[in-house]
């Protein structure tokens, strides 16, 4: 794929008064009293709003065995979103490659590219997106860590399938990922590497690929990882300069106290996840009534310090400051709250704050 095509597919154009493109990371969260059907319906509503308001991309992330997160099958969700949108880029943020055979991912995203030509991103991670026991069930192995260390080799194999260019004599030379190039010249989804530490940052830099960092749950590692990515970067057929996106937890509300009330639901959900009690996203009333232990309160305070929340103007200020501090080329916003109305309102307010389309 030519540099110009790949570069245009990766880079976004800032719209309105945003200093960099703004995008959406959708965890397809399921609130208490809601169902997965409700959550998926909300994802469609968010994608449509994001498209109409000038957000650049809408990504969904692979998670498993988490009752409050209904995004175990990114490719299925993306196909559904593609059917309900027309322009916005759609992608995985990400697919956890060690959980899957590279050929399967090449087929899935080749199909997505055929369904929504020119607007599909393939973001890849090396973590399982779940606990060790679930990872073992996904990978059919008694060694849960198996696969992560093989990530570079899996990535190389996936790239070969996407480009249909295994060399003569390779065992897979006669195997084709369909839909794909075997049916004729066609674009293929740009590959992004995702990470929350230095491993994928360095690999993305060495390979000249765009990099997405999970600032929303690994904020202390953001600047070191982005520095490592930029230092390691080598120009490639994909990019001639580094391109770094960061995921950011942000929630805007018409009232500062209401924003705090909403984000506390996500904080309590994380407390439960970290203590082995994952469940549906609690209601604001449930979160407000919960008696946090001193250790849990310390975790919540630390967690919320990295969630940009408040009025629309306050959220804009927080996002702008974060972008300046990190030098990120794009901000991907995830709005974690119990209510679908609160999430939709947040994206609407952020779009207004930046004068998006």
Buried (B, 14 or more C-beta within 10 A) or exposed (E): BEEEBBBEBBBBEBBBEBEBBBBBBBBBBBBBEBEBEBBBEBBBBBBBBBBBBBBBBBBBBBBBBBEBBBBBBBBEBBBBBBEEBEEBBBBBBBBBBBBBEBBBBBBBBBBBBBBBEEBBBBBBBBBBBBBEEBBBBBBEEEEBEEBBEEBBEBBEBBBBBBBBEBEEEEEBEEBBBBBBBEEEEBBBBBBBBBBBBBBBBBBBBBBBBBBBBBBBEBBEBBBEBBBBBBEBBEEEEBBEEBBBBBBBBBBBBEEEEBBBBBBBBBBBBBBBBEEEEBBBBBBBEBBEEBEBEEEBEEBBEEBBEBBBBBBBEBBBBBBBEBBEEBBBBBBBBBBBBBBBEBBBBBBBBBBBBBEBE
